Amino acid sequence: MVVADLCRKHGMSSATFYAWKSKYGGLELSEAKRLRGLEEVSRKRFAFRRER
């Protein structure tokens, strides 16, 4: 399947796909999971600071 078809199917632009691929494409699964966890912690800290 062509990238343009996949992007259309999932409602995203080709530019977004390639930006994502360049940022995250080389990550191993364990690295991606670690990154997701770190982003979640950061999001929680930011929300906590906003509430204060």
ABEGO torsion letter per residue (X at the ends): XBAAAAAAAAGBBAAAAAAAAAAAAABBAAAAAAAAAAAAAAAAAAAAAAAX
